[in-house]
Amino acid sequence: MAHATVPAWRLAAASRVRSLLTSIALVRARRERDLILLFCCAWLATALPLAPHRVPTLWLWGALSGACLVTTWLVQHRSRRRHAIWSLLGCSALIGIASFCDFWRRSPVFLLSQCRSSADDALFTGIWRHMAFHWQWFPVTTIAMLLWISLASQAAPEARKAAVLCRDGVGWRVNILRKLRTQILPRLARGFFMFFCMGLTMSGIEALGVLVQGELSADGFVCAMLCGMSLYHLLVHFKFWRSRKEWNRPIPTLH
């Protein structure tokens, strides 16, 4: 009895379905692996700076840091690009190393004694107080964050147009002013905006620490930095997504 032959299109369709299911499983496994890696890196960045010091810590701050970074990556992963996870991993590692250096310079107990919280402060007063506290007592982390923002900032469409105009023989004074407007000032604005996000998260985490612990522990400082950078990356991502059409427009040239 002759066996019925399977049509070629069925074999091709079955092969495509198997390859599609395999790719979906690999993508899902890779995404779960990335989530676990990012969460663990944020947890370590919160806990390791305080490892040489015998100070009380709370597991909540490491979990909150990991949750904020994972949430930011999920939002970016859905609509932007995959390599955003390396940006968040590098940012968390940089904050962990810089915080370790700051805590090595000054003990966490001393830094906690300098952080004078006040429940009567208004919102913007508390944010400014936290920003000034960070600039004064965390110089290594401040410099590291500013360098990270300056080096990771992407050129705006105006900066790309300015590069074309510079090649077309515009005067050097106009070129300097244009570079100041399109490159230097936006980076300074992003740096201040990043510290504003960090001060905002610091105010919220300080209130949460008083509610949970009675007073904020030293790892809450690191958690506030990581959450502030997560908030910054999230808000900058939305700004980038809205201006994505501007990036794809052709750059006009002068004739």
C-alpha positions as CSV (number, residue, x, y, z in Angstrom):
1,M,0.0,0.0,0.0
2,A,1.5,3.3,-1.2
3,H,2.0,6.0,1.4
4,A,0.5,9.4,0.7
5,T,3.1,12.1,0.0
6,V,2.9,15.3,2.1
7,P,2.6,18.4,-0.1
8,A,5.7,20.6,-0.2
9,W,3.8,23.7,1.0
10,R,2.8,21.9,4.2
11,L,6.3,20.9,5.0
12,A,7.4,24.5,4.4
13,A,4.6,25.9,6.5
14,A,5.4,23.5,9.4
15,S,9.1,24.4,9.2
16,R,8.3,28.1,9.4
17,V,6.0,27.6,12.3
18,R,8.7,25.6,14.2
19,S,11.3,28.3,13.5
20,L,8.9,31.0,14.6
21,L,8.1,29.2,17.9
22,T,11.8,28.6,18.5
23,S,12.6,32.3,17.9
24,I,9.8,33.4,20.2
25,A,11.0,31.1,22.9
26,L,14.6,32.4,22.5
27,V,13.5,36.0,22.6
28,R,11.4,35.4,25.7
29,A,14.2,33.5,27.5
30,R,16.6,36.3,26.5
31,R,14.3,39.0,27.8
32,E,13.8,37.1,31.1
33,R,17.6,36.7,31.4
34,D,18.1,40.4,30.8
35,L,15.5,41.3,33.4
36,I,17.1,39.1,36.0
37,L,20.6,40.5,35.1
38,L,19.4,44.1,35.4
39,F,17.6,43.5,38.7
40,C,20.6,41.8,40.3
41,C,23.0,44.4,39.1
42,A,20.8,47.2,40.6
43,W,20.6,45.3,43.9
44,L,24.3,44.8,44.0
45,A,24.9,48.5,43.1
46,T,22.7,49.4,46.1
47,A,24.3,47.0,48.6
48,L,28.0,46.7,47.7
49,P,29.0,50.4,48.4
50,L,28.1,49.7,52.1
51,A,29.8,46.3,52.3
52,P,33.0,47.6,54.1
53,H,30.9,49.5,56.6
54,R,28.9,48.0,59.4
55,V,25.8,50.0,59.0
56,P,22.1,48.8,59.0
57,T,20.6,48.2,55.6
58,L,17.2,47.3,54.3
59,W,16.3,44.9,51.5
60,L,13.6,47.2,50.3
61,W,16.0,49.6,48.8
62,G,17.8,47.1,46.6
63,A,14.4,45.7,45.5
64,L,13.1,49.2,44.7
65,S,16.3,50.0,42.7
66,G,15.9,46.8,40.7
67,A,12.2,47.4,40.1
68,C,12.8,51.0,38.8
69,L,15.5,50.0,36.4
70,V,13.5,47.0,35.1
71,T,10.5,49.2,34.6
72,T,12.5,51.7,32.6
73,W,14.1,49.0,30.5
74,L,10.7,47.4,29.7
75,V,9.3,50.7,28.5
76,Q,12.4,51.4,26.4
77,H,12.5,47.8,25.1
78,R,8.9,48.0,23.7
79,S,9.4,51.0,21.5
80,R,13.1,51.9,21.2
81,R,16.1,49.6,21.0
82,R,17.6,46.6,22.7
83,H,20.9,48.1,23.7
84,A,19.2,50.3,26.2
85,I,19.8,47.6,28.8
86,W,23.6,48.2,28.4
87,S,23.0,51.8,29.1
88,L,21.1,51.0,32.3
89,L,23.7,48.4,33.4
90,G,26.5,50.8,32.9
91,C,24.7,53.5,34.7
92,S,24.0,51.3,37.7
93,A,27.6,50.0,37.8
94,L,28.9,53.6,37.6
95,I,26.7,54.8,40.5
96,G,27.7,51.8,42.6
97,I,31.4,52.4,42.1
98,A,31.1,56.2,42.6
99,S,29.0,55.7,45.8
100,F,31.7,53.3,47.1
101,C,34.3,56.0,46.6
102,D,32.1,58.6,48.3
103,F,31.4,56.3,51.3
104,W,35.1,55.5,51.5
105,R,35.9,59.2,51.8
106,R,33.2,59.9,54.4
107,S,31.6,57.2,56.6
108,P,27.9,56.6,56.1
109,V,27.2,57.5,59.7
110,F,28.7,60.9,59.1
111,L,26.7,61.4,55.9
112,L,23.5,60.4,57.6
113,S,24.2,62.9,60.4
114,Q,24.5,65.7,57.8
115,C,21.2,64.9,56.1
116,R,18.8,67.0,58.1
117,S,15.3,66.1,57.0
118,S,12.3,68.3,57.7
119,A,8.7,67.4,57.3
120,D,7.7,71.1,57.0
121,D,9.7,71.6,53.7
122,A,7.7,72.3,50.6
123,L,8.2,70.0,47.6
124,F,10.7,72.2,45.7
125,T,12.4,73.2,48.8
126,G,13.0,69.6,49.7
127,I,14.2,68.8,46.2
128,W,16.7,71.7,46.2
129,R,17.9,70.6,49.7
130,H,18.6,67.1,48.5
131,M,20.4,68.4,45.3
132,A,22.6,70.7,47.4
133,F,23.3,67.8,49.9
134,H,24.4,65.6,47.0
135,W,26.6,68.3,45.4
136,Q,28.3,68.9,48.8
137,W,28.8,65.4,50.2
138,F,28.9,63.1,47.1
139,P,31.4,64.8,44.8
140,V,32.6,61.6,43.1
141,T,29.0,60.5,42.3
142,T,28.2,64.0,41.1
143,I,31.1,64.1,38.6
144,A,30.4,60.6,37.5
145,M,26.7,61.4,36.8
146,L,27.6,64.5,34.9
147,L,30.2,62.7,32.8
148,W,27.7,60.0,32.1
149,I,25.0,62.4,31.0
150,S,27.4,64.5,28.9
151,L,28.9,61.5,27.1
152,A,25.7,59.6,26.6
153,S,23.7,62.6,25.4
154,Q,22.6,62.2,21.8
155,A,22.9,65.0,19.3
156,A,19.7,66.9,18.6
157,P,18.5,67.5,15.0
158,E,19.6,71.1,15.3
159,A,23.2,69.9,16.1
160,R,23.2,67.8,12.9
161,K,22.0,70.8,10.9
162,A,24.7,72.9,12.6
163,A,27.4,70.4,11.5
164,V,26.2,70.8,7.9
165,L,26.3,74.6,8.2
166,C,29.8,74.5,9.6
167,R,31.0,72.7,6.5
168,D,29.4,75.3,4.3
169,G,31.7,78.1,5.3
170,V,29.8,79.9,8.1
171,G,31.8,82.3,10.2
172,W,33.7,80.9,13.3
173,R,31.8,83.1,15.7
174,V,28.4,81.8,14.4
175,N,29.8,78.3,14.6
176,I,30.8,78.8,18.3
177,L,27.4,80.3,19.2
178,R,25.6,77.5,17.4
179,K,27.7,74.8,19.1
180,L,27.0,76.5,22.4
181,R,23.3,76.5,21.7
182,T,23.0,73.0,20.2
183,Q,25.6,71.0,22.2
184,I,26.8,72.6,25.4
185,L,23.6,74.2,26.7
186,P,21.4,71.0,26.1
187,R,23.9,68.9,28.0
188,L,23.9,71.4,30.9
189,A,20.1,71.3,30.9
190,R,20.1,67.5,30.9
191,G,22.5,67.5,33.8
192,F,20.4,69.8,35.9
193,F,17.3,67.8,34.9
194,M,18.9,64.6,36.0
195,F,19.7,66.1,39.4
196,F,16.2,67.4,39.7
197,C,14.9,63.8,39.0
198,M,17.3,62.5,41.7
199,G,16.2,65.2,44.2
200,L,12.6,64.3,43.5
201,T,13.2,60.6,44.1
202,M,15.2,61.4,47.2
203,S,12.3,63.3,48.7
204,G,10.0,60.3,48.1
205,I,12.5,57.7,49.3
206,E,13.2,59.8,52.4
207,A,9.5,60.0,53.2
208,L,9.2,56.2,52.6
209,G,12.3,55.6,54.8
210,V,10.9,57.6,57.7
211,L,7.6,55.6,57.4
212,V,9.3,52.2,57.2
213,Q,12.5,52.5,59.2
214,G,11.9,55.6,61.3
215,E,14.9,57.2,59.5
216,L,16.6,56.7,56.1
217,S,19.5,54.2,56.0
218,A,22.6,54.7,54.0
219,D,21.6,52.4,51.2
220,G,18.5,54.5,50.7
221,F,20.9,57.2,49.3
222,V,22.2,54.8,46.6
223,C,18.6,53.7,45.9
224,A,17.6,57.3,45.4
225,M,20.4,57.8,42.9
226,L,19.5,54.7,40.9
227,C,15.8,55.6,41.0
228,G,16.6,59.2,39.9
229,M,18.6,58.0,37.0
230,S,15.8,55.5,36.1
231,L,13.3,58.4,36.1
232,Y,15.7,60.5,34.0
233,H,16.2,57.8,31.4
234,L,12.4,57.2,31.3
235,L,11.5,60.8,30.7
236,V,14.3,61.4,28.2
237,H,13.0,58.3,26.4
238,F,9.6,59.8,26.0
239,K,11.1,63.0,24.7
240,F,13.2,61.1,22.2
241,W,10.2,59.1,21.1
242,R,8.2,62.2,20.4
243,S,11.0,63.8,18.4
244,R,11.9,60.7,16.5
245,K,10.3,62.0,13.3
246,E,12.5,65.0,13.5
247,W,15.6,62.7,13.4
248,N,14.3,61.1,10.2
249,R,13.8,64.3,8.3
250,P,16.4,65.1,5.6
251,I,18.9,67.8,6.6
252,P,18.6,70.8,4.3
253,T,21.8,72.0,2.6
254,L,22.7,75.6,1.7
255,H,23.1,76.3,-2.1
